[in-house]
Amino acid sequence: MLVLCLSTLLLSCSRHPKIVAASPAAADIFAEPAPHSREANDVARFLAGLPGAEGSPFAELEKQEAWKLHRRELDRAWGAIELKSLPSMHQFQSNELGGAAAVNSPVLYPFSGPDALMLTVFFPRNPTYVMVALEPPGTLPSAKLFARKDLGKALARVRDTIYSELHRSFFITRQMDRQFRGQVTDGLLPPMLLLLVRSGHTIQGYRYVQIDHAGQIVFRGAAPLEIGNKGVQVDFVSDADHSAHKLYYFSTNLANQRLQANSGFLAFLSELKGATTYFKATSYMTHKPEFSEIRDQVLAHSVAVLQDDSGIPYRYFDAQPWHVQLYGDYVRPYGSFRWLEQKDLKKAYTASAKPLDFKIGYGFSRAPSNLLFARKGDSK
């Protein structure tokens, strides 16, 4: 399953000004930066198999054959998707997702796992990304930590954490359960950083955050609040155009029983009016009654939705105020999801759909890939 934080100054753990309601044209509703530091970028480049900048604490480790092998393996894997998938994805973004509603809005990514890659591919100019999943946010590993490990084994496990993303375009839930709860890393921050720098970004700063009871995002120090919604904020810039971005990841249970009792996160979602929402390889969560709350929140507050068929069922978009464009082809889901076939979506595909020149989501190997892009009202 694959299932998209807000910053203030690091000097205080006090309450922060309430987020103002967003609009599709908002330049950046999360205005405060994380503390400026090279630390996260140094870690990201080491994990990504990219040479560190001068003065990197990982310089000695990069001299070891284990890291050189790591670099070659990631160069090879990344080169494959740069050749096969990314050019078509970038072209799709340019041709189909270039309207102001999708470009200027914050992007919400429920059930995301650590998938920062697809966010920046499909929404490369958006100022703010909010990722949400069950896995813990994790912490930033140090050079000293890797120096104490068998480096070859440690880096091989790092590669394993992103193998599914690079070869299937999504993270597998059971693998994340094994990898991101202490076995390889203590959360999603390391793989998110790896994917960001490998996809052409420089990390400018990070900090640990969480959402309080009022829906405000506060600094999370050594003694976090006795509430959930723990997260991390990463500020980064694009190496291509130097545009500035903020990515927030929150560990939050989106099932109705937990979400409806989570007043802080619901208050935060209510401030994301005008967001673009992205779903991919979600295990069809929003098809199920027990995830109706997050589905309804997205439909109420989003100005646009990009998803594969595992996102919100088609019937919720097959009427005003939504304008829908379909891409690729749709067939009955396979395996344990076969009972979730959408006959109305299948019929809509026979009437009108544009081609999709890349594979993505559950359609990456065993079925045709599909995407749906829905815009609300007159949003462009």
N, C-alpha and C positions, 0 to 999 in steps of 0.2 A: 504494500500500500504506500501508495504515496500520498501519498496524501500527499502563509506569508506573515519595530517595537518602537519606541518614542524616547527621546533623549533629553536629559537636562544635564547641568554641570555636575561633575564627579565630586565636587566639594561638599555636597549635602545629600543626606538621605531624606530630606523633608519633602512635603507634598509639592507637586509641581503645578504650574498653571494648567487648567483643564484644556484639553485639545479642542480647538475650534472645529466646527463641522466642515467637512471637506466638500468641495465641488469638483466636477470633472476638470475644471481649469486651474485647480489649485496647484501652485508650483511645488510646494513642499509643506504639508501640514505638520510635519515633525521637524521643526526648525532647528532645535538645539543639537550641536554636534557631540559625538563622543570625544573623550580626551584624545588629543593627537599623540600617536605613538607608533613607532616602527615595529614594535614587538610582534603584533599579529601578522604583519606582512612577512617578517623573517620566518616565522613558523610556517606560514602558508606556502612560501616558495620552497622551503625544505621538503615539506610533505608532497608538494606537487612535482618534485624533481626538476625544479628550476634553480639555477645558480643564485645564491644570495647576493644582496648588495654589499658593498664594502663595509666591513665592521660587523657582519652578521655573526651571532654567537654560534651558528651552525657551520662555520667555515671549516673547522677541523673534521667534523663528521662528513662533510662533502668530499673529503679526500679519500674516504674509505671506498673500497670496491663495492660494498653493499649499496651505498647511495648511488654510485655510478650506474650500477645495474638497475636500481630503482628508476633513475632518470631515463635510461634506455627503454625500459618497459613502458613507462608512462608516455614517452615520446611516440612510441609505436602505437599504443592504444589511442592516444589523442589524435595522432595523424590519421588513423582509420576513420574516426567520426568527422574530422575536418574534410576528408575526401568524400565520404559517403552521405553524411546526414546534414551537417551544419550549413553548407551552402544553400541547400533547398529550404531549410528552416529559415535562414536569414531572408531568402527571397520571399517566402510566404509572409514573414513579418512585414517586410517592406510593402508588399502588394495588398495585404488584407487587413493589417492591424495598425495602419498608420494614422487613423483618425484621432482627433484631439481627445475623445473620450478615453481611448485606450492608452494614449501616450502620456497624458498629464495626470491621470488618476493614480492614487495609491493602488497597489496590487495585493489582493488577499489570496493566499494559497493554502486552503485547508487540506489536511491529510498529506502534507508536503514531504515528510521526511527531510533529509538534508539537500533537497533538489534545487540548489541555487542556480544550476546551469540552465534549466529550461526557462526559469524566470527571466534571466538576462538575455536569453536568445529571443524570446517572444516579446519581451517588454524592455528593450535595451535602454530606453531613454526615460523611463519612469523614475521619479525621484525617490519613491518609497516602496518597499516590499515588506509584507507581513506574512510570515510562514507559521503554520500551526500544525502540530502533530503531538503524539504521545511521548516520544522519546525525550530524555533529559537534554537540556541545552549543552551541558558539558563545560569543560574548562580548557584553557590554552596550555598545551604541553610545552615543556622547556627543553633546551638543549641538554641540560644535565640529566633529565629523565631518559632521553634517548641514549645518552652516553653510558647509562647503567644497564641498558638492554642488549640483547643479541640483535644488532642493528638489522641484519639481513632478515630475520624472522619478523621483527617489528615492522619494517617497511613493506614486506610481503603482505602482512595483514592490513596495512593501510591501503595497498592496492586492491585487496579483496573488498574493502568497504565500498569502493566506487565501481567495481567490475560490472555489476548489474546495470548501473546507470549508463555506463559507456557502451555496453553491449545490447541492452534492451530498452534504454531510455527511462527506466524507472527503478526504484529501490524495492526490494522484496521484504515484506513485513517480518517474516520469521528470521531472515538474515539480520535485519536491523536489531531485532530483539537479542540476538547473540552478540552482535558486534559493538553496539553503542551503549551498553550498560556495564562497562568496565572491562570486557574481554579484549577489545582493541582500543577503544577510547571510552571516556566516561560520558559521552554525549555527541551531539551533532556539530558542534562548532568546528572541529578539525576538518571533516569532509566538506563542510560548506566553504571554509576558507580555501581549501585545495581547489574546489571547482571554480571559485571566483577568480583566483589568480591564473589558473590554467586557461580560463576563457577571456583573458585579456583585461584584468583589473588589478589595481593596486590598493591594498588595505591601508586606510589612514588612521584607524583607531577602532577600539571596541570597548564595551563595558557590559557588566552583568546587570540585568534589569528584571523587574516583574511588574505585573499589573495589580494595583491595590483594589480595595473594595469599591472605590468610587470610579473605577475605570481609568485611573491615571497611571502613567508609567513612572516608576520610581527606581532609583538606584538600589541594586541588591548587593549588599556588602557581605561581610563574613557571617552576619546573623540576619538572614533574610526574614521577611515577614512570615507569620504563621498562616500563610495562604498559598494557594497554588499559583499557576500562571507564571512560573519562573521562566526567564528568557535571557537572551543575549542580543545586543545591538552591535552591528558591524557597519562602519562607515567606509565607503570605498569610492574610487574614481575609475572611469573608463580610460584605459591607455590609448584608445583610438581617438576619442573626442574630448577627453578630460571632463566629461559631465560627472557631477557629484551625485551619489546615491546613499541611501540608508537601508539596511536590511535588518529586520527584527525577526527573531524566532522565539515562539512561546510554546512551552510544553503544557498543553491543555487538553483535557478529555472533552470531545465534542458530542458524545452521546447525550441524548435528552436528559436522562436522570442527573448527570453531572453538570451539563451546561445550564439547564434551567435553574439550578441552585447556585450557579457561579455569577452572582450579580456584577462583580467587577469586570469579567470578560464580556458579559452582555452589554454593559455600559460602554466598554471600549468599542465593541462592534457597532453600536449605535452612532458612534462618531465617525465611522468609515463610510458615511453616505457619499455616493459618487465613486465608489471603488470599482475597479475591474477585478473579477474573481476568476481564478484559474483552478481547474480540476484535472487530474490525470492519474490513472491507475489507482483509484480509490477503494478498490474492493466493493464498488457499488454501494458505498455507505449511505448516500442520500436517497437511494431507492428504498431504504428500509424505514419502517415507522419509527424506530428508535433513534433515528438521526433527522427527524423532521424539523427540529428547531434550527439547526445550522442551515438547512435547506431554505427555510422560510426567512431567516436573517439575510441570506445572500440575495434571495429574490427581492426582498424589500429594499435593501440598501445599495445594491450594485447597479451601475449604469451599463455594464457590459459583462458578459461571461464567456470565457473560452474554455472548452472542455472536450474530452472524449466521451464515449457513451457511458462510462462509469461515473460521470458527474450527475447532475440533476436530471431526472427523467424528462424526455422530450415534451411530454404533455404539458409541462409547466411553462413552456415557451411558445406553444402552438396557439398563441392568441396575443392580442394587444395587451400590454404596451411593447411587446418584444418583436424585433425584426431579426429573423434567423437566416444565416447562411450555413449550409452544410458542405463538408469537404471529405473527399475520399469515398469509402464505401462502408456499408454497415451490414454485418451478418450476425446471426445469433451468437451470443457469447458462448465460450466453450468451458468445459470442466464444471466446477461447482457453481458457476454463474449462469448456466444454461437456462435456468428457470426465470431469469431476468430479461428475457428477450423483449424488445420494445417493437411491437408490430406497427404502431403508428410512426415510429422513426424509420422503420424499414420501408413503409409506404412513401414517406416523404423523400427518401433517397431515390426511389424510382422516378419521382417527379422532377427533382432538381438537386444537383450537387456539383460542385467544382472538383477538379482533380486535386489530389494530395500527393506531392512528389517525394515524400519521405515517410518512413515508418515511425510510429510512436505509440506508447502505451501498450496495452495488452495485444494490440494488433501488430506488434513488432515482428512476430514470427509466425504465429499459428492462425492468424485471421487478418483480413484487410484492416488498415488503420483508418480512423475517422476522427474528425474534429467538427465541433459546432461552435460558431461564433454568434452570440445573441447580443443585440444592442437594444437598449430601452428607449422608446419614444423616438425623438429626433436626434439622438446622440450620434455623432459621426466619428 
